[in-house]
Amino acid sequence: MDRLWIVYPAEKKYGTLVDIDGNIVDKIELPLVFSLPVRIDVIRRAVHSALTAKLQPKGRDPLAGKRRVGESWGIGYSVARVPRLDNGRAVFAPNVRGGRRQFAPTVMERIHEEINRKEMKLAIMSSLAGLADPKFVFKRSYVVPKSVENIPIVVVNSIEDISATKDLKKFLVRLGLWGNIERAQEMTRIRAGRGKMRGRRYVEPKSLLFIISSSKAPLTRAIRNLPGSDYVTPMTLNILKLAPGGLPGRLSIITVKALEMISHLFPVEKA
C-alpha cells in the first residue's frame, strides 16, 4: 500500500446529507482527502495524459510516392535536375506532383504525454478535493439551490436501487438539481468541423457526476439517459470525469457507501 498522504491542518469539509426523498437531513463530515489543496497544474497534466493516451498512432506507407523509377536528365535540357520519367514527368521529389511527402508522419512519433502513477493518483485526489470546493463548483456555472449549503451532496445508499430515469428525475427535481440536466440538453449542439463525420457529431456539456459503490447497481441504468451525466465508482475514478477539460469542481452526488470506500482507498493523516 502507498504511503499515507499528509494534509496540513485545514478547515474540515462537510457535505450535505440527503435522504431518498430528496430532503436535506443534516451535514456529514467528509474524509480528509477532500481537504487536500487543489493542484490545478497537476490536474491539467493528468488530463493531457489521459486525452493523448486515446490517440491512435498515424503513419505513412514507406513506399508512398517512391514507386515510380526516374533519374535526373542532368544539365543541358533547360529543366530542373529532379528525377524524371522518359516522357519528362518529374517523380519522386517532394516538390513535384505525385512525389513523396517530406517529413511524413511516422508511428514512432511520441504523442502520448506519459505521467507517473503517483502523479496521476495525486491528480485524482486533488480533483476529489475540488468537488468539495464551492469556488471551483460555481466557476463551472452549475445550478445549485440555496438550501444546499455544503457540497458535494451525499445521499443514502438506497438511491442505488433506483433503476428508472423517471424516479431519478423526481429525486433531482425535489432536490433542485434538475436544472443542470435541462441546461445540458439545451446546450447540446452539432460539432463544427470534420468531427461530425467521424462519429463525434454532437457536443454535449457535462452536468452531474454520480459516485456510487458498484457499477452493477441498478442506478446506472437510470443515469445513462440523463444528458451530460456520468457515473464512476471509487475503484474506477477517472480524471476525465472528475475534472472535465482540466477544470476541477464538477457537481457530484456521492452515496454514503462510496464515501466510505474513498476514505479507505485514499488514506490521509492530519499533520
Summary of the structure (lengths in Angstrom):
residues: 271
radius of gyration: 26.9
end to end distance: 19.6
largest distance: 94.0
contacts: 759
relative contact order: 0.20
helix: 34%
strand: 14%
